[in-house]
Structures are given as C-alpha cells and as structure tokens.
Amino acid sequence: MPTDGQPHTRALRASPPGTGRTPLDRRRVLAAAVEFIDEHGLEALTMRRMGAHLGVEGMALYRHVAGREDLLDGVVELVVDELYGDPEVYLAPEHGWQDYLQRLAHGVRRIALDHPALFPLIATRPPAAPWVRPPLRSLRWLESFLEALTGHGFSDEAAVAAYRAYTSFLLGHLLLEVSQRGVPITALDDPEGAPDAGERSLAEYPLVRRLAPLLSEDESAAEFEESLENLLERLQRVLRESRRPGSTP
C-alpha cells in the first residue's frame, strides 16, 4: 500500500473551460469547482468566478446548482466519492479489519493531500445526518465500516466506539497536516502565520533554537503511520474485551 504521502492524480477534471462545446451538467460544474478551489482556494470561489472559469455567465450555473451552498455540498460529495475509485481502498474487508481500516485511512489522507484547500470543508461541512461523522461523510461508508467491524467480532457498542475514535483520529491528524501546508482551517486563519513569527528572537529559548532544524522537519507521513498503528492496537484491545460468544475470530 502506498504510504509515501505524495498526492495522487485524480480523474476529477472538467472539460477545458471556455470551449463552449460541452454542455454543462451538474457533475461538470462540480468538477470545475474542485479544480478552481485546488488552484485558487476556497475563499476565492464565487458563482461569477466559477462561470468565468467555465466560460459562461455565472447565472448559467443556477440551472445545475441552487447557489454557492449547494455547490459546496456537491463538491464535498464529489471529492469524498473519490474513495470509491481508489484501487487501494476496499468497500469490504478482504484481508481482515485492520487492513480494511489502514487502506481506508490512507485513502482519506490521499484525498486530503490531493485537495488540501478542500479538506477543511470536508471536515466542517454539516453532514447529511447527525450520526455521519466527517471525513467519512457517506452512509455507504458508515455502513461499510460497521459491517467490517461487526463482521469480525466487534459488538455493536464497540463498533460505534471504534467509528468515533477512527474518525476523530483522521480529522485531527489531517486537519493539522493540511494547516501545516499553509491552508487556512477557518476563514479567520492566516496561513502565513504571525507577520513577525519568523523574525522573533529565540535568544531566550536556547533549546528551541538548538532543536529548530529537527522541529522544522516534516514527519507527517511517519506520524500518521505511527498514530494509525497505535489506534489499531487500541481497537484490537477493544475487540478482545467486547468479543461476543460465537463471533468470528
């Protein structure tokens, strides 16, 4: 399984903007919005700019999306759906529940690294139902997750607890990782940080100054792998403690 943390090329490409040859439909508009946000950032997205990106008047988009909020909901759904086309991610476990969770986690991380400007939207957009937690914002993935764990001996309560722990792990780590790449997590965030942060004297902090090269190293991929392994070990203990009589080992 790829664990190098490098972005993977995705097949979410709109037709070339401005050609005027391909009729607009909802999927083309959403794919173009993904491209636009990847290139310009979420804050730059407006219906007028999206129209210009596609070579049409902004009002033409309203035949396919109800407005900016509907556009954002559609973008989140489209990007999360990339998991279904990821050949490294299985909808059902083929080599045990640990392998299933590892593959799914790396698939979500690939989405975050492919679309860092979009991932905070995936993390914070209100889900369709209160029991669907981001970033697995899909009833189909929720059902898949619960089936994978209950089918391998987790009690109902343990499977739900695992779902909460797993999604919390993904959100916490990946939001931190994309923020370290300069992505604002909220509209109030300044991706450049404090203006004098790089110039502030470290004279009073000799240990920080000495370890600055180590502290600056990007160990995101290794930290993700280590944290994921720790989580799986914790869930293995949960499984042992909640094993139901007659369940599959």
Disulfide bonds with the S-S distance in Angstrom:
none
